[in-house]
Amino acid sequence: MTLTLFSAFIAGLVGSTHCVGMCGGIVGMLTMGLPDNVRQSYLRLIPYLLTYNIGRIVSYVIAGILAGFLGGQFVQWLPFVNPSIVAKWVSGLFMIALGLYIGSWWQALTILERVGSLFWNKIKPLGKNFLPVKTPLQALGLGLIWGWLPCGLVYTVLSFAIVSKSAWDGGLLMLAFGLGTLPMLLTIGAAAKWLTKLAQNITVRRIAGAIIILFGLAMLFMPHH
C-alpha cells in the first residue's frame, strides 16, 4: 500500500503539468469577482486558492471512498485466490496509460473523460451558485464542484482506489493524489501564464509522462508478497 500511496502522490505531482494546461482558467474564474487589490496580490489570493483546492481534494477523497467501497464489494466475486495480484496489474497498467496520455503518445484515457462528462454535465450547473467568488467559503464550494471535472489523471488514481478494496484505503489514495497536485495548482496563482506555457511544452509533458510510465513499470514488476 505504501508504494501505491507514493505512486498516487507522484501521479498528482508530476501529472499536474496536465492540470495546469487543462485548468489554466481557474485563477481567472476564481478572481473575476474580487477587488483589484486582492487580484493583484498573490498573498491576498492565497485564502481563495487554498480553500478552492481544499474543496477539490475533499471531492477526490469522497470519490476515493466510494470507489474503494464499491471495489471491496466487487472483489469478493473475483475467481482468484489472491485478488491483490489483479490490483497490482490494474494499478500498474493504468499508471502506464496515464504516462502515455500525459506524454501525448496515446490518448485512450480520453474515453473515460467522455464517459465522466455525462455525470459532470449534471453537476456543473451547481458551480454557478458560487460565482462570482467573493469569499473563501465560496471558493471552497466551487472547489467541491470542480473536483468532479472529467480528468484522465483523476480516473487513473481512482482505479487504484477501486482495487484497494476498502473505503478507507480508497480515500487515502485520493488524498495522497490531491496533495501531490497541490504545489502546482497553488503556484498557478503566482505564475499562471508562465506555468500554462510550460505545461503545454511537449518536451515537459513527455518527461513527465516518462516518469509516470517508470512508476507504472515499477508497480508491475515489484515483488509480490
KOLTIDREN-564665 format. One record per residue (C-alpha): y, x, z; residue in three letters. Coordinates in pm, 1 decimal, padded with zeros to 6 digits, m for minus. Each point is the difference from the previous one (the first is absolute). Example, Ala and Ser with C-alpha at 12.3 -4.5 7.8 and 13.67 -1.06 7.14 Angstrom:
<nodes>
((m00450.0; 01230.0; 00780.0); ala)
((00344.0; 00137.0; m00066.0); ser)
</nodes>
This chain:
<nodes>
((00000.0; 00000.0; 00000.0); met)
((00233.5; 00290.9; 00073.9); thr)
((m00015.0; 00129.8; m00357.4); leu)
((00054.8; m00350.7; m00133.3); thr)
((00305.8; m00049.2; 00224.6); leu)
((00134.0; 00337.2; m00113.5); phe)
((m00075.3; m00089.8; m00362.2); ser)
((00186.0; m00330.5; 00042.8); ala)
((00299.3; 00189.7; 00141.7); phe)
((m00009.4; 00252.0; m00287.5); ile)
((m00029.3; m00283.3; m00254.0); ala)
((00319.1; m00147.0; 00147.1); gly)
((00181.8; 00332.3; 00025.8); leu)
((m00083.5; 00135.3; m00345.5); val)
((m00027.4; m00337.0; m00171.4); gly)
((00347.0; m00103.9; 00113.2); ser)
((00133.7; 00176.8; m00309.9); thr)
((m00128.9; m00316.4; m00166.4); his)
((00175.6; m00215.9; 00263.2); cys)
((00339.5; 00154.2; m00079.5); val)
((m00041.0; m00062.3; m00370.8); gly)
((m00124.2; m00354.2; 00057.4); met)
((00235.0; m00102.8; 00282.2); cys)
((00309.6; 00202.9; m00078.9); gly)
((00215.9; m00312.3; 00014.0); gly)
((m00085.4; m00068.1; 00363.8); ile)
((00307.1; 00177.2; 00136.6); val)
((00230.1; m00196.0; m00228.2); gly)
((m00168.1; m00324.9; 00101.4); met)
((00026.2; 00087.5; 00369.5); leu)
((00361.6; 00108.0; m00010.6); thr)
((00166.4; m00242.0; m00240.4); met)
((00123.2; m00226.9; 00281.4); gly)
((00108.9; 00275.8; 00237.7); leu)
((00358.8; 00119.7; 00054.5); pro)
((00108.9; 00308.6; m00194.9); asp)
((00022.2; 00216.1; 00312.6); asn)
((m00369.9; m00069.8; 00069.4); val)
((m00121.8; 00044.8; m00358.8); arg)
((00177.6; 00333.8; m00036.1); gln)
((m00143.0; 00148.7; 00319.8); ser)
((m00370.1; 00085.6; 00015.6); tyr)
((00013.5; 00010.2; 00381.6); leu)
((00123.6; m00359.1; 00006.1); arg)
((m00266.2; m00098.6; m00253.6); leu)
((m00286.2; 00138.7; 00209.9); ile)
((m00047.4; m00315.9; 00216.0); pro)
((m00033.8; m00209.5; m00316.8); tyr)
((m00234.1; 00242.9; m00177.3); leu)
((m00207.1; 00046.0; 00315.0); leu)
((m00043.7; m00370.8; 00074.3); thr)
((m00075.4; m00073.7; m00367.1); tyr)
((m00275.4; 00262.8; 00001.9); asn)
((m00134.9; m00119.9; 00335.9); ile)
((m00033.5; m00347.0; m00150.4); gly)
((m00172.1; 00143.7; m00306.4); arg)
((m00249.6; 00196.9; 00211.0); ile)
((m00070.9; m00301.9; 00223.5); val)
((m00098.9; m00191.0; m00315.0); ser)
((m00229.5; 00287.2; m00102.0); tyr)
((m00165.4; m00005.7; 00343.2); val)
((m00050.7; m00377.8; m00018.3); ile)
((m00157.8; 00040.5; m00344.8); ala)
((m00220.1; 00280.1; 00136.0); gly)
((m00116.2; m00211.8; 00293.7); ile)
((m00091.7; m00285.6; m00234.0); leu)
((m00173.6; 00233.0; m00247.7); ala)
((m00193.1; 00176.7; 00275.9); gly)
((m00110.0; m00329.4; 00153.2); phe)
((m00115.6; m00143.3; m00334.2); leu)
((m00173.4; 00325.8; m00087.9); gly)
((m00182.1; m00008.5; 00332.7); gly)
((m00125.9; m00351.6; m00075.0); gln)
((m00113.0; 00097.7; m00349.7); phe)
((m00164.7; 00334.0; 00077.0); val)
((m00276.4; m00157.6; 00208.5); gln)
((m00133.8; m00157.0; m00319.9); trp)
((m00030.6; 00332.0; m00185.1); leu)
((m00365.1; 00095.4; m00064.3); pro)
((00055.5; 00360.6; 00114.7); phe)
((m00136.2; 00174.4; 00306.6); val)
((00329.7; 00182.4; 00048.0); asn)
((00299.5; m00187.3; m00149.0); pro)
((00233.3; 00285.9; 00101.9); ser)
((m00129.0; 00190.6; m00304.5); ile)
((00142.3; m00279.7; m00213.8); val)
((00327.1; 00027.0; 00192.5); ala)
((00018.5; 00372.7; m00072.3); lys)
((m00047.3; m00050.1; m00374.1); trp)
((00236.8; m00295.4; m00027.2); val)
((00274.3; 00190.6; 00185.5); ser)
((m00049.2; 00319.5; m00199.3); gly)
((m00009.3; m00168.7; m00339.9); leu)
((00307.2; m00211.4; 00076.8); phe)
((00182.2; 00315.1; 00112.3); met)
((m00084.1; 00169.5; m00331.0); ile)
((00110.5; m00311.1; m00191.6); ala)
((00329.0; 00010.7; 00193.1); leu)
((00056.2; 00365.1; m00095.2); gly)
((m00064.4; m00082.2; m00366.1); leu)
((00238.0; m00296.1; 00029.4); tyr)
((00286.0; 00196.0; 00159.3); ile)
((m00047.8; 00286.6; m00246.4); gly)
((00020.2; m00250.7; m00289.3); ser)
((m00341.8; 00103.6; m00130.1); trp)
((m00174.4; m00336.7; 00050.5); trp)
((00169.1; m00326.2; 00093.7); gln)
((m00299.7; m00208.8; 00109.7); ala)
((00166.2; m00090.1; 00331.6); leu)
((00258.2; m00207.4; m00188.1); thr)
((m00278.8; m00261.2; m00030.5); ile)
((00006.0; m00039.2; 00379.9); leu)
((00379.6; m00021.4; m00008.2); glu)
((m00018.2; m00286.4; m00249.4); arg)
((m00246.9; m00184.4; 00223.7); val)
((00218.8; 00067.2; 00305.7); gly)
((00304.6; m00136.5; m00181.6); ser)
((m00155.5; m00348.8; 00014.2); leu)
((00035.2; 00006.8; 00381.1); phe)
((00332.1; 00187.2; m00013.9); trp)
((00159.8; m00268.5; m00217.8); asn)
((m00074.4; m00252.0; 00276.5); lys)
((00169.8; 00191.7; 00282.0); ile)
((00275.3; 00186.4; m00189.5); lys)
((00245.4; m00294.6; 00023.7); pro)
((m00013.5; 00029.5; 00381.6); leu)
((00187.2; 00330.0; m00031.1); gly)
((00311.4; m00186.4; m00111.6); lys)
((00031.0; m00134.1; 00355.6); asn)
((00094.4; 00352.0; 00115.7); phe)
((00250.2; 00080.2; m00277.2); leu)
((00267.0; 00119.1; 00010.7); pro)
((m00103.1; 00225.0; 00287.8); val)
((00270.5; 00008.5; 00268.4); lys)
((m00201.3; 00095.4; 00309.6); thr)
((m00296.6; 00231.6; 00073.1); pro)
((m00200.5; m00311.6; 00094.8); leu)
((00044.8; m00134.6; m00352.1); gln)
((m00111.1; 00338.7; m00136.0); ala)
((m00313.6; m00031.1; 00214.3); leu)
((m00074.1; m00342.7; m00147.5); gly)
((00053.6; 00128.8; m00351.7); leu)
((m00241.6; 00285.9; 00069.0); gly)
((m00263.6; m00244.7; 00127.7); leu)
((00016.8; m00183.2; m00334.5); ile)
((00029.8; 00300.0; m00230.3); trp)
((m00295.3; 00168.5; 00168.2); gly)
((m00216.1; m00234.5; m00212.1); trp)
((00143.3; 00127.5; m00330.0); leu)
((m00292.2; 00066.3; m00241.7); pro)
((m00066.9; 00374.3; 00001.3); cys)
((m00304.3; 00199.3; m00112.1); gly)
((00076.6; 00255.8; 00270.2); leu)
((m00020.8; m00263.6; 00274.3); val)
((m00312.1; m00155.8; m00149.5); tyr)
((m00178.0; 00334.2; m00003.0); thr)
((00044.4; 00043.3; 00374.8); val)
((m00093.1; m00364.4; 00053.3); leu)
((m00336.1; 00090.7; m00156.5); ser)
((m00040.9; 00248.6; 00288.9); phe)
((00079.9; m00285.3; 00239.1); ala)
((m00257.3; m00232.7; m00157.3); ile)
((m00282.1; 00253.2; 00034.4); val)
((00111.3; 00104.9; 00350.0); ser)
((m00194.8; m00305.4; 00118.9); lys)
((00236.2; m00097.6; 00283.1); ser)
((00340.2; m00160.9; 00041.1); ala)
((00108.9; 00276.5; 00240.1); trp)
((m00092.4; 00285.0; m00236.2); asp)
((00152.1; m00183.6; m00295.6); gly)
((00328.5; m00040.5; 00184.4); gly)
((m00000.3; 00367.8; 00104.3); leu)
((m00060.6; 00113.4; m00357.0); leu)
((00293.8; m00199.7; m00131.3); met)
((00217.9; 00124.2; 00286.7); leu)
((m00084.4; 00361.3; m00092.5); ala)
((00079.3; m00077.0; m00363.3); phe)
((00329.7; m00168.5; 00086.0); gly)
((00108.5; 00292.6; 00217.4); leu)
((m00079.1; 00230.9; m00292.3); gly)
((00240.4; m00190.6; m00225.5); thr)
((00275.6; m00002.3; 00262.1); leu)
((00160.5; 00344.2; m00057.8); pro)
((00058.6; m00059.5; m00372.2); met)
((00119.8; m00358.0; 00035.3); leu)
((00238.7; 00087.6; 00282.5); leu)
((00138.9; 00293.8; m00194.4); thr)
((00062.3; m00220.1; m00303.0); ile)
((00304.5; m00136.4; 00178.7); gly)
((00161.2; 00342.6; m00001.7); ala)
((m00098.5; 00113.4; m00347.1); ala)
((m00112.7; m00307.5; m00192.9); ala)
((00101.5; 00112.8; m00349.5); lys)
((m00127.0; 00355.6; 00044.2); trp)
((m00332.5; m00117.0; 00144.2); leu)
((m00051.9; m00263.0; m00267.6); thr)
((00057.8; 00258.5; m00272.1); lys)
((m00237.8; 00242.3; 00171.7); leu)
((m00268.3; m00267.2; 00045.1); ala)
((00017.6; m00087.2; m00369.1); gln)
((m00058.9; 00362.9; m00099.8); asn)
((m00346.5; 00008.7; m00156.4); ile)
((m00073.6; 00348.2; 00139.4); thr)
((00076.7; m00114.0; 00355.9); val)
((m00214.5; m00310.3; m00046.6); arg)
((m00290.4; 00202.3; m00136.7); arg)
((00012.8; 00251.0; 00283.3); ile)
((m00003.6; m00291.8; 00245.7); ala)
((m00284.6; m00162.1; m00192.5); gly)
((m00203.8; 00320.8; m00001.3); ala)
((00038.0; 00039.2; 00378.3); ile)
((m00124.8; m00355.5; 00055.0); ile)
((m00294.4; 00056.7; m00236.6); ile)
((m00098.8; 00307.3; 00202.6); leu)
((m00001.0; m00208.1; 00317.7); phe)
((m00212.5; m00261.3; m00176.0); gly)
((m00251.7; 00266.1; m00103.3); leu)
((m00004.9; 00133.8; 00356.5); ala)
((m00083.1; m00348.2; 00125.8); met)
((m00284.1; m00033.9; m00252.5); leu)
((m00162.8; 00334.6; 00065.6); phe)
((00056.9; 00048.9; 00372.3); met)
((m00327.3; 00009.3; 00197.4); pro)
((m00108.2; m00343.6; 00116.5); his)
((m00095.7; m00038.9; 00365.2); his)
</nodes>
